[in-house]
Amino acid sequence: MVFFELFAHNPTLIKIEAGHALFLEGDEGRMMYVLATGTAEVVVNNRVVENLQHGSIVGEISIVMPGPRSASVVAKTNCEFVAVDEKRFQFLVQQTPFFATQVMRVMAERLRNLNQIVTPLEDI
């Protein structure tokens, strides 16, 4: 979770109704989002891998390296997300270096969690 105060004055709110997706796995991505209100799930290959709450970030991979989304984000309740484009992301990294560290920690934690979910291949 990042310091939500960094996004308190960002006017770009995306409203997503319960049961609808913010984005889907495979969609082209160029934005990162911060969950402002509500709860949501991160879904990979039709499997819930994380529950999101206030202050959670999603789409961080696409802000660092635009391309297909590696997961879907689906609202469990009505949600509002703050949209963060590359320009805003770069500003936040420059003005608040700890922000960059927090984003990297989120990415590392998600990678570790996903590694634990993946079943190792058996020796042939």
C-alpha positions in Angstrom: 0.0 0.0 0.0 1.3 3.5 -0.9 0.7 6.8 0.9 -2.8 7.6 -0.4 -2.2 11.3 0.5 -0.1 11.6 -2.6 -3.2 11.1 -4.7 -5.7 13.1 -2.6 -5.8 16.0 -5.0 -5.8 14.0 -8.3 -9.0 14.8 -10.1 -9.0 11.8 -12.3 -11.4 9.3 -10.6 -12.6 6.2 -12.4 -15.9 4.8 -11.0 -16.4 1.0 -11.4 -19.6 -0.7 -10.3 -19.5 -3.9 -8.3 -18.9 -6.9 -10.5 -17.4 -4.9 -13.3 -13.7 -4.8 -14.3 -11.3 -1.8 -14.2 -9.3 -3.7 -16.8 -8.9 -7.2 -18.1 -6.0 -9.5 -18.4 -4.5 -9.0 -21.9 -5.9 -5.5 -22.3 -3.3 -2.9 -23.4 -2.1 -1.0 -20.4 -0.4 2.4 -19.9 -1.9 3.6 -16.6 -1.6 2.7 -13.0 -4.5 3.1 -10.5 -4.9 3.6 -6.8 -8.0 2.3 -5.1 -9.7 5.3 -3.4 -12.9 3.6 -2.2 -14.4 0.1 -2.2 -12.8 -3.3 -2.5 -11.6 -5.2 -5.6 -9.9 -8.4 -6.6 -6.8 -9.1 -8.7 -7.6 -12.1 -10.9 -5.0 -14.1 -12.9 -6.2 -17.0 -15.2 -9.6 -16.9 -13.5 -8.1 -17.2 -10.0 -8.3 -14.5 -7.3 -4.7 -13.8 -6.3 -5.2 -10.7 -4.2 -7.8 -8.7 -2.5 -7.5 -4.9 -2.8 -8.6 -2.2 -0.3 -8.2 1.6 0.1 -4.7 2.7 -1.0 -3.8 -0.4 -3.0 -2.1 0.1 -6.3 -2.8 -1.8 -9.5 -1.4 -1.6 -13.0 2.1 -0.7 -11.8 3.7 -3.0 -14.4 2.1 -1.2 -17.2 3.2 2.2 -16.0 6.8 1.0 -15.9 6.6 -1.0 -19.1 3.4 -0.5 -21.2 2.0 -3.7 -22.7 -0.7 -6.3 -22.1 -2.1 -6.5 -18.6 -0.9 -9.5 -16.6 -4.1 -9.6 -14.5 -7.7 -8.4 -14.3 -9.0 -6.1 -11.6 -12.7 -6.6 -10.7 -14.6 -4.5 -8.3 -16.2 -6.5 -5.4 -18.1 -3.4 -4.3 -18.6 -0.1 -6.0 -15.1 1.4 -6.4 -13.4 4.6 -7.3 -9.8 4.4 -8.6 -7.4 7.3 -9.1 -5.8 7.1 -12.5 -2.1 7.8 -12.7 -0.6 8.3 -16.1 3.2 8.2 -16.9 3.6 12.0 -16.5 2.1 11.9 -13.0 4.0 8.8 -12.1 7.3 10.4 -13.1 6.5 13.5 -11.1 5.7 11.4 -8.0 8.9 9.4 -8.3 10.9 12.7 -8.6 9.2 14.5 -5.8 8.8 11.6 -3.5 11.5 9.0 -4.0 10.0 6.8 -1.3 7.0 6.4 -3.6 9.2 4.6 -6.1 10.4 2.2 -3.4 6.8 1.5 -2.4 5.8 0.6 -5.9 8.8 -1.7 -6.3 7.9 -3.4 -3.0 4.3 -4.0 -4.3 5.8 -5.5 -7.5 8.2 -7.7 -5.5 5.5 -8.9 -3.1 3.2 -9.8 -5.9 5.9 -11.7 -7.7 6.8 -13.6 -4.6 3.1 -14.5 -4.0 2.6 -15.6 -7.6 5.8 -17.7 -7.3 4.2 -19.6 -4.4 1.0 -20.2 -6.3 2.7 -21.6 -9.4 3.2 -25.3 -9.2 6.8 -26.3 -10.1 7.3 -28.6 -13.1 8.3 -32.1 -12.2 11.6 -33.4 -13.4 11.2 -35.3 -16.7 
